């Protein structure tokens, strides 16, 4: 009778290292709340290690990890629903997850384009983006820091994001045609 | 507020709970909205997780770009054309919103099969969650996540409960179970068959006779009705166990009915494919006199460069033979494969339009007789709005090789609801030339 070998932690860590950024991006796309997404990433890492014996070496690790992550999201939301007042729609999460599966083959290219576009932002706008996304300040805090109303800060960030979208699309068109 | 603005507000947490919920519900029902949403959500997520915010010379990226996502296959064909090949089509009908479950097995081989209305997809390669399969013709093999493999022989009604448990309602299966899936169990109505590392077969008949054959290894068989204190029977290689019914009854097991809708109800979600009941599918090609018959790969293509290559796909769904419920949401699910007929990378995104056939007389087409000239209504450049209703359109991105396309719209749901109890024909044609 064969015995099943225990998986090598090094194999797991190698795969996790290689794909963790992709998994993090997946969760943050699925869950707008930064803290919640990070919590779920942590929970998912644990389950990935626990379930690693069922992962077939050589198969699609990201796909496997995403399914586990999505499961964690649903579980987490179900638990939260019992305490919180705001209702949560699982059909919405499924739609988003499905759409991510559909779109994400293009994400590597988009990310590269995003890097180029960020480099093109004027300094003041880059600073705003850094305050919001790198330092993780919420809009009220940024408003206080930059002496603007929070409405104004929001609108500015909104315009910056729209500009980034346009720039990314443009970059992708350029590389397609070259 | 326009949707893009709403989505932006949502992602920044600036919508009220009610507004947020309303937006979520809209996104859940609309593929175009979902696309826009994920597009924006991706940007927010990228900005949060990106290492690019630190000052860095443009052009330097943190990781080398992987080429694997972009595969431009080179073909020997010179024609520039866009096509998608549809490997299978399903109408996914929801009367309330369905839930997502874990895949339990993959449908590995399914040649020459015919299925009755099932709550699981029945195309080769499909991932199966818990649910019931009803095989009317042919043989199909399921590959379980735990390594076990189960082959169904028609006629067969087989329920997947979870990774380690299944129920054979009727018919015959052969299970091949490796050591890693010890304990894999198949129930019949009367028996519980637990694998101990084997290859075994189980036959269940509605008249109550069950048979367990062990080809290799051992299984433990327990009567479900009896006390669990009773020790189970061990059946070893080369032996079989027969339980209940009589030999004659087994020989006369009646064929299961074709569309056993009640047995296949999984609460609120149904799948109808063009292989269900009187369903049919084919495509018609301009300039081609013969019919394409029931080809496993359907194609829809439109190109101004080579007018002879225009193709349209026809799907017929049989909504007659079962109690089709009123739907709140209908999804047309197409699984595409690259047809390998041209340089997909040189062609822009392909837009296809989906039409519902209104005129019942047009539902009577046959896979084996239909071609471009047989039914002129199908081949008109401009489809007659009296006979066709535009239900939706969808885009296949250039270079897309293999994906599932889901088409949803209110018009599609309405069309389904009005065609219940009859045949429903859908025509798919490509819009942009190239």
Interface residues (C-beta under 8 A of the other chain):
Chain A: X1 X2 X4 X21 X24 X25 X28 X29 X30 X32 X33 X34 X37 X54 X67 X70 X71 X74 X85 X86 X87 X89 X90 X91 X92 X94 X95 X96 X97 X98 X99 X100 X102 X103 X105 X106 X107 X108 X109 X110 X111 X112 X114 X115 X116 X118 X119 X120 X126 X129 X130 X132 X133 X134 X136 X139 X154 X157 X158 X161 X164 X165 X168
Chain B: X5 X8 X10 X11 X12 X13 X14 X17 X20 X21 X24 X25 X27 X28 X29 X31 X34 X35 X37 X38 X39 X40 X41 X42 X43 X44 X45 X46 X47 X48 X49 X50 X52 X53 X54 X56 X57 X58 X59 X61 X63 X65 X66 X69 X70 X97 X98 X99 X100 X102 X103 X145 X146 X179 X180 X197 X397 X403 X406
